[in-house]
């Protein structure tokens, strides 16, 4: 997966925007203003592509135990967020996309009913 594939995949989802709210290196995808994917572009530039995604707390632990490429990332809640090292060949593309979908769904699930209705 390259950064353009990531962008295209995320931006096809309803209500998604992209921005750089933290610095010029961290590309963030939001659904109705809530973050679901963060991509450190400086890491992508040196061949260490990764994304940080929201995750169900129980699934977070399960994924970390199963995959070396999935770990607690810096600057986020270790209970609700995982960093996924895309550059390692351990994970298949479809699995990574499924994790992004899970993150998107988790963020929507946490929204108010009024916000969720905006996506319908």
C-alpha positions in Angstrom: 0.0 0.0 0.0 1.2 3.5 -0.8 0.0 6.8 0.6 -2.2 7.5 -2.4 -3.9 4.2 -2.0 -4.5 5.0 1.7 -5.9 8.5 0.8 -8.2 7.1 -1.9 -9.5 4.4 0.4 -10.2 6.7 3.3 -11.7 9.5 1.3 -14.2 7.2 -0.4 -15.9 6.8 2.9 -18.9 8.9 3.8 -18.2 12.1 5.7 -14.4 11.8 5.6 -11.9 14.7 5.3 -8.2 14.9 5.5 -6.0 17.5 7.2 -2.8 18.2 9.1 -4.0 19.3 12.6 -0.8 18.5 14.5 2.1 19.2 12.2 3.1 19.1 8.5 4.1 15.4 8.8 1.0 13.8 10.3 -1.8 13.3 7.8 -5.1 12.7 9.6 -8.4 11.4 8.3 -11.6 12.3 10.1 -15.2 11.3 9.8 -17.4 14.2 10.7 -14.5 15.9 12.6 -13.4 12.8 14.6 -10.1 11.1 13.8 -10.0 7.5 12.6 -6.6 7.3 10.9 -3.3 9.0 11.4 -0.4 8.5 9.0 3.1 9.9 9.8 4.3 10.9 6.3 7.9 11.4 7.4 7.9 7.6 8.2 6.3 6.8 4.9 9.0 8.8 3.1 11.8 6.6 4.6 10.0 3.3 3.9 8.5 2.8 7.3 4.8 3.3 6.5 2.4 3.0 9.3 -1.0 4.1 10.4 -2.5 4.6 13.8 -6.1 3.6 14.0 -8.9 3.4 16.6 -9.8 -0.1 17.8 -12.1 -1.8 20.2 -10.2 -2.3 23.5 -10.5 -6.1 23.6 -9.6 -6.3 19.9 -6.6 -4.0 20.5 -5.0 -6.5 22.9 -5.8 -9.5 20.7 -4.2 -7.8 17.7 -1.0 -6.9 19.6 -0.7 -10.5 20.9 -1.1 -12.0 17.4 0.9 -9.6 15.3 4.4 -8.1 15.8 3.4 -5.4 13.2 0.6 -4.1 15.5 1.6 -2.3 18.6 0.8 0.6 21.0 1.7 3.8 19.4 3.0 7.0 20.9 0.8 10.0 21.8 -2.5 8.1 21.8 -4.5 6.0 24.3 -3.0 2.5 24.3 -6.4 1.2 25.2 -8.2 2.5 22.1 -5.5 2.9 19.4 -3.1 0.7 17.6 -0.2 1.5 15.3 0.0 -0.8 12.3 3.4 -1.1 10.6 2.3 -1.4 7.0 5.9 -1.7 5.7 6.4 -5.1 7.3 5.2 -7.9 5.1 3.4 -9.8 7.9 -0.1 -8.2 7.1 -2.1 -8.6 4.0 -3.5 -5.5 2.3 -7.1 -6.6 2.8 -6.5 -7.1 6.5 -5.1 -3.6 6.8 -8.2 -2.2 5.0 -10.4 -4.2 7.3 -8.6 -2.6 10.3 -9.2 0.9 8.8 -12.9 0.0 8.3 -13.0 -1.1 11.9 -11.5 2.2 13.0 -14.1 4.1 10.9 -16.9 2.1 12.4 -15.6 2.5 16.0 -15.6 6.3 15.6 -19.1 6.4 14.1 -20.3 4.1 16.9 -19.1 6.6 19.5 -20.9 9.6 17.9 -24.2 11.0 18.9 -27.3 9.8 17.1 -27.6 13.3 15.5 -24.1 13.0 14.0 -24.6 9.4 12.9 -27.8 10.5 11.1 -25.7 13.0 9.0 -24.0 10.0 7.4 -27.2 8.3 6.3 
